[in-house]
């Protein structure tokens, strides 16, 4: 099986890398993430102009009708550059959920997302939730009035529209809400990896339901897509963490020789490379499944578990081999480790995914111990 990118996919990757590399070094990253917005509107406009924001949408909705291989390639480049732009939270996730909307609403909103004019967010997690359980205690009345609280809404601070999960007479529904509507209260927060989000309270807020029936499966499928995207982003961050560590070993001297001359350190760097390739393989596995139309939570957990394990080892070794400078805000490696840590705790950590896999062990045809 050929896992190499096609010529067009390679050009897409290279274009995104060029845009982000020209923009972000550690100083620029710190400056941009210290702003109230936390990301660059200039970069966002560039991504819109080259078609990245509408990448996965149909052409008649302002997109390029691309698939999982393409959007995970973009996520990998965002991870390599540590780019804080909310591509996943504000475009990919809400854009996929808009599949439940009527034709006119879906086309209008996806076109606005693709152009960069509109930012959205998915409000699902509530206070006290622990993945994979989501209680969804937010309620929606028969006439579409929402009441409840959503926490950990990624980039919910800057979204103009929200897609909110709520319980109603048909089970769990998805509702479209104007973020500035009467009764919506947003409390912004900043995470340790310099990203943004908000806790959002809804008090008698008028909303419009997307689709009919129970939306639980749609939410579950979207979560698989989120996990797959995060795995791809983590691979990019791990690639760059390894590159920075190898560069440091080749340039930093102790006792008159570069650190790369010490065999023990080169062995540790080799272990980092092995973990990176394991993570890359599982990320490709998850992406390939999505490309085949399979949104399997077990596959997503397998990939995420390896990502968590690889990110922990690579992050720890990178910090150790950089020494004290690796912990400073002025040097990039600390920012990569912080982002990898955040990804590893988003939608379940390693222990959570081991639990999910163990609970489904009777469904496997083959087991391996490792």
C-alpha positions as CSV (number, residue, x, y, z in Angstrom):
1,X,0.0,0.0,0.0
2,X,1.3,3.5,-1.0
3,X,1.2,5.9,1.9
4,X,3.0,8.7,0.1
5,X,1.1,11.9,-0.7
6,X,0.0,12.5,-4.3
7,X,1.6,15.4,-6.2
8,X,-1.5,17.6,-5.5
9,X,-1.5,16.6,-1.8
10,X,2.2,17.3,-1.6
11,X,1.7,20.8,-3.1
12,X,-1.1,21.5,-0.6
13,X,1.2,20.5,2.3
14,X,4.1,22.6,0.9
15,X,1.9,25.6,0.4
16,X,0.6,25.5,3.9
17,X,4.1,25.0,5.3
18,X,5.3,28.0,3.3
19,X,2.6,30.3,4.6
20,X,3.1,29.3,8.2
21,X,6.9,29.2,8.2
22,X,7.1,32.7,6.8
23,X,4.9,33.8,9.7
24,X,5.8,31.9,12.9
25,X,9.0,31.8,14.9
26,X,8.9,31.6,18.7
27,X,9.0,35.4,19.1
28,X,6.2,36.0,16.7
29,X,4.2,33.1,18.2
30,X,4.5,34.5,21.7
31,X,3.5,38.0,20.4
32,X,0.5,36.7,18.5
33,X,-0.8,34.4,21.3
34,X,-0.4,37.2,23.9
35,X,-3.1,39.3,22.1
36,X,-6.7,39.1,23.2
37,X,-7.6,37.1,20.0
38,X,-4.7,34.7,20.4
39,X,-4.2,34.1,16.7
40,X,-3.4,36.1,13.5
41,X,-6.2,37.5,11.4
42,X,-3.5,38.0,8.6
43,X,-2.7,34.3,8.6
44,X,-6.4,33.4,8.7
45,X,-7.0,35.6,5.6
46,X,-4.1,33.9,3.8
47,X,-5.5,30.4,4.6
48,X,-8.8,31.5,3.2
49,X,-7.3,32.9,0.1
50,X,-5.5,29.7,-0.8
51,X,-8.6,27.6,-0.1
52,X,-7.6,25.9,3.1
53,X,-10.6,27.0,5.2
54,X,-13.1,25.5,2.7
55,X,-10.9,22.5,1.9
56,X,-13.4,19.9,3.0
57,X,-16.6,21.6,1.8
58,X,-18.2,20.9,-1.6
59,X,-17.3,23.2,-4.5
60,X,-20.8,24.7,-4.6
61,X,-20.3,25.7,-1.0
62,X,-17.1,27.6,-1.5
63,X,-14.8,24.6,-0.9
64,X,-12.5,22.1,-2.7
65,X,-14.3,18.9,-1.8
66,X,-11.1,17.4,-0.3
67,X,-11.0,14.4,2.1
68,X,-9.3,13.3,5.3
69,X,-5.8,13.0,3.8
70,X,-5.9,16.6,2.8
71,X,-7.2,18.1,6.1
72,X,-4.9,15.9,8.2
73,X,-2.0,17.1,6.1
74,X,-3.0,20.7,6.9
75,X,-3.3,19.8,10.6
76,X,0.2,18.3,10.6
77,X,1.6,21.6,9.2
78,X,-0.3,23.5,11.8
79,X,1.3,21.3,14.4
80,X,4.8,21.7,13.0
81,X,4.4,25.5,13.1
82,X,2.5,25.6,16.4
83,X,0.1,27.8,14.5
84,X,-2.7,28.9,16.9
85,X,-5.3,29.6,14.2
86,X,-8.6,27.9,15.0
87,X,-8.9,25.8,11.9
88,X,-10.2,22.7,13.7
89,X,-12.5,24.4,16.3
90,X,-13.9,27.1,14.1
91,X,-14.2,25.5,10.7
92,X,-13.6,21.8,10.4
93,X,-15.8,20.7,13.3
94,X,-18.8,23.0,12.9
95,X,-18.5,22.7,9.2
96,X,-19.0,18.9,9.4
97,X,-22.0,19.3,11.8
98,X,-23.7,21.6,9.4
99,X,-24.4,18.5,7.3
100,X,-27.6,18.3,9.4
101,X,-28.8,21.7,8.3
102,X,-31.2,22.4,5.5
103,X,-29.6,23.2,2.1
104,X,-29.9,27.0,2.3
105,X,-28.5,27.2,5.8
106,X,-25.7,24.8,5.1
107,X,-24.6,26.5,1.9
108,X,-24.8,30.0,3.5
109,X,-22.8,29.1,6.6
110,X,-20.2,26.9,4.9
111,X,-19.5,29.5,2.2
112,X,-19.0,32.1,5.0
113,X,-16.7,29.7,6.8
114,X,-14.7,29.0,3.7
115,X,-14.2,32.7,3.0
116,X,-12.9,33.4,6.5
117,X,-15.8,35.8,7.2
118,X,-17.5,33.6,9.8
119,X,-16.2,31.8,12.9
120,X,-18.2,29.1,14.6
121,X,-17.7,26.8,17.6
122,X,-19.2,23.5,18.8
123,X,-20.5,23.7,22.4
124,X,-20.9,20.2,23.7
125,X,-18.9,19.5,26.9
126,X,-20.5,20.5,30.2
127,X,-19.1,21.0,33.7
128,X,-18.3,17.7,35.4
129,X,-18.2,15.7,32.1
130,X,-15.3,13.2,31.7
131,X,-14.6,11.7,28.4
132,X,-16.1,9.6,26.9
133,X,-19.3,10.4,28.8
134,X,-21.2,13.6,28.0
135,X,-24.4,14.0,30.0
136,X,-25.9,16.8,27.9
137,X,-27.9,18.4,30.6
138,X,-28.5,21.5,28.5
139,X,-32.2,21.5,27.5
140,X,-34.2,22.7,24.6
141,X,-37.9,23.3,24.7
142,X,-40.3,22.4,22.0
143,X,-40.1,25.9,20.6
144,X,-36.2,25.9,20.6
145,X,-35.3,27.8,23.8
146,X,-32.0,26.7,25.3
147,X,-31.0,26.6,29.0
148,X,-27.7,25.2,30.3
149,X,-24.0,25.6,30.6
150,X,-21.2,24.5,28.2
151,X,-17.6,24.5,29.3
152,X,-14.3,24.0,27.4
153,X,-15.7,25.4,24.2
154,X,-12.6,25.7,22.0
155,X,-12.4,29.3,20.6
156,X,-15.9,29.9,21.8
157,X,-14.7,33.4,22.8
158,X,-14.4,34.6,19.2
159,X,-17.1,32.6,17.4
160,X,-20.0,34.5,15.9
161,X,-22.3,31.4,15.8
162,X,-22.5,28.3,18.0
163,X,-23.7,24.8,17.4
164,X,-25.0,23.6,20.8
165,X,-26.0,20.1,21.9
166,X,-29.1,19.9,24.0
167,X,-31.7,17.4,25.1
168,X,-35.2,17.7,23.7
169,X,-38.2,15.4,23.0
170,X,-36.2,13.6,20.2
171,X,-33.1,12.8,22.3
172,X,-30.0,14.9,21.8
173,X,-30.3,17.7,19.2
174,X,-27.9,20.2,17.7
175,X,-29.0,23.8,17.7
176,X,-27.7,26.9,15.9
177,X,-27.3,29.9,18.1
178,X,-26.0,33.5,17.5
179,X,-23.2,33.9,20.0
180,X,-24.3,37.4,20.8
181,X,-27.9,36.5,21.3
182,X,-29.8,37.7,24.3
183,X,-29.3,35.2,27.2
184,X,-25.8,34.1,26.1
185,X,-23.0,34.7,28.5
186,X,-19.4,33.9,27.5
187,X,-16.6,33.7,30.0
188,X,-13.3,33.6,28.0
189,X,-10.3,31.6,29.3
190,X,-6.7,30.9,28.2
191,X,-5.1,27.5,28.3
192,X,-1.5,26.7,29.3
193,X,-0.7,26.1,25.6
194,X,-1.7,29.7,24.8
195,X,-5.0,28.7,23.1
196,X,-8.4,30.3,23.8
197,X,-11.8,29.1,24.7
198,X,-14.9,30.0,26.8
199,X,-17.5,28.7,29.2
200,X,-20.9,29.6,27.8
201,X,-24.2,29.9,29.7
202,X,-27.5,29.9,28.0
203,X,-30.5,31.4,29.7
204,X,-33.8,31.2,27.7
205,X,-31.9,31.6,24.4
206,X,-33.7,31.2,21.1
207,X,-32.1,28.7,18.8
208,X,-32.8,26.8,15.6
209,X,-32.6,23.0,15.5
210,X,-30.4,21.4,12.8
211,X,-32.0,18.4,11.4
212,X,-34.5,16.0,13.0
213,X,-34.2,13.0,15.3
214,X,-31.4,12.1,17.6
215,X,-28.0,13.6,16.7
216,X,-25.9,11.4,19.0
217,X,-24.3,9.4,16.2
218,X,-23.5,12.6,14.3
219,X,-21.7,13.9,17.4
220,X,-19.9,10.6,17.9
221,X,-18.7,10.6,14.2
222,X,-17.5,14.2,14.6
223,X,-15.5,13.2,17.7
224,X,-13.7,10.6,15.7
225,X,-12.8,13.3,13.1
226,X,-11.6,15.5,15.9
227,X,-9.4,12.8,17.4
228,X,-8.0,12.0,13.9
229,X,-7.2,15.7,13.3
230,X,-5.5,16.1,16.7
231,X,-3.4,13.0,16.1
232,X,-2.2,14.5,12.8
233,X,-1.4,17.9,14.5
234,X,0.5,16.0,17.2
235,X,2.6,14.2,14.6
236,X,3.6,17.6,13.2
237,X,4.5,18.9,16.6
238,X,6.6,15.8,17.4
239,X,8.4,16.0,14.1
240,X,9.5,19.5,14.9
241,X,10.4,18.6,18.5
242,X,12.7,15.9,17.2
243,X,14.2,18.2,14.7
244,X,14.9,20.9,17.3
245,X,16.5,18.3,19.6
246,X,18.8,16.9,16.9
247,X,19.8,20.4,15.9
248,X,20.6,21.2,19.5
249,X,22.7,18.0,20.0
250,X,24.7,18.8,16.9
251,X,25.4,22.4,17.9
252,X,25.7,22.4,21.7
253,X,29.2,21.5,23.1
254,X,30.3,19.9,26.3
255,X,33.8,19.0,27.2
256,X,35.0,20.4,23.8
257,X,32.7,18.2,21.7
258,X,29.1,18.4,20.5
259,X,26.5,16.5,22.4
260,X,25.9,14.3,19.4
261,X,29.2,12.7,20.1
262,X,27.8,11.1,23.2
263,X,26.4,7.7,22.3
264,X,23.9,7.6,25.1
265,X,22.2,10.8,23.8
266,X,22.1,9.6,20.2
267,X,20.5,6.4,21.4
268,X,17.8,8.5,23.2
269,X,17.3,10.5,20.0
270,X,16.9,7.3,18.1
271,X,14.2,6.2,20.6
272,X,12.4,9.5,19.9
273,X,12.5,8.8,16.2
274,X,11.0,5.3,16.8
275,X,8.1,6.8,18.8
276,X,7.5,9.4,16.2
277,X,7.2,6.8,13.5
278,X,4.8,4.7,15.6
279,X,2.7,7.8,16.1
280,X,2.8,8.6,12.4
281,X,1.7,5.1,11.5
282,X,-1.3,5.1,13.8
283,X,-2.2,8.6,12.6
284,X,-2.2,7.3,9.0
285,X,-4.3,4.4,10.1
286,X,-6.9,6.6,11.5
287,X,-6.8,8.9,8.5
288,X,-7.1,6.0,6.1
289,X,-10.1,4.7,7.9
290,X,-11.9,8.0,7.6
291,X,-10.9,8.2,3.9
292,X,-12.7,4.8,3.5
293,X,-15.8,6.2,5.2
294,X,-15.2,4.5,8.5
295,X,-15.7,6.6,11.6
296,X,-14.7,4.0,14.1
297,X,-14.2,5.2,17.7
298,X,-12.0,2.1,18.4
299,X,-9.6,3.0,15.6
300,X,-9.5,6.6,16.9
301,X,-8.7,5.4,20.4
302,X,-5.9,3.1,19.1
303,X,-4.4,6.1,17.3
304,X,-4.9,8.5,20.2
305,X,-3.3,6.1,22.7
306,X,-0.1,5.9,20.7
307,X,-0.1,9.6,20.2
308,X,-0.3,10.1,24.0
309,X,2.5,7.7,24.6
310,X,4.8,9.0,21.9
311,X,4.1,12.6,22.8
312,X,5.0,12.0,26.5
313,X,8.3,10.3,25.6
314,X,9.3,12.7,22.9
315,X,8.4,15.7,25.0
316,X,10.2,14.5,28.1
317,X,13.3,13.6,26.2
318,X,13.4,16.9,24.3
319,X,13.2,18.8,27.5
320,X,15.9,16.6,29.2
321,X,18.3,16.9,26.3
322,X,17.9,20.6,26.0
323,X,18.5,21.1,29.7
324,X,17.3,24.2,31.4
325,X,16.8,26.2,28.2
326,X,14.2,23.7,27.2
327,X,11.9,25.0,29.9
328,X,12.1,28.7,29.0
329,X,9.4,30.6,27.1
330,X,12.0,32.1,24.9
331,X,12.9,28.8,23.4
332,X,10.4,26.9,21.2
333,X,10.6,23.3,22.6
334,X,8.7,24.2,25.8
335,X,5.8,25.5,23.6
336,X,5.8,22.2,21.6
337,X,5.7,20.1,24.8
338,X,2.9,22.3,26.2
339,X,0.8,21.8,23.0
340,X,1.5,18.1,22.9
341,X,0.4,17.8,26.6
342,X,-2.9,19.6,25.8
343,X,-3.6,17.4,22.8
344,X,-2.9,14.3,25.0
345,X,-5.6,15.4,27.4
346,X,-8.2,16.5,24.9
347,X,-11.0,14.0,24.5
348,X,-9.4,11.4,26.8
349,X,-5.9,10.8,27.9
350,X,-3.9,7.5,27.6
351,X,-5.6,5.9,30.6
352,X,-9.0,6.7,29.2
353,X,-8.3,5.2,25.8
354,X,-6.7,2.1,27.4
355,X,-10.0,1.7,29.3
356,X,-12.1,2.0,26.1
357,X,-10.0,-0.5,24.3
358,X,-10.0,-2.9,27.2
359,X,-13.8,-2.7,27.4
360,X,-14.0,-3.8,23.8
361,X,-11.4,-6.5,23.9
362,X,-13.9,-9.3,23.2
363,X,-14.6,-7.8,19.8
364,X,-11.0,-8.1,18.5
365,X,-9.8,-10.9,16.2
366,X,-6.2,-10.5,17.4
367,X,-4.4,-9.1,20.3
368,X,-0.8,-8.0,20.8
369,X,1.0,-7.2,24.0
370,X,3.2,-4.0,24.0
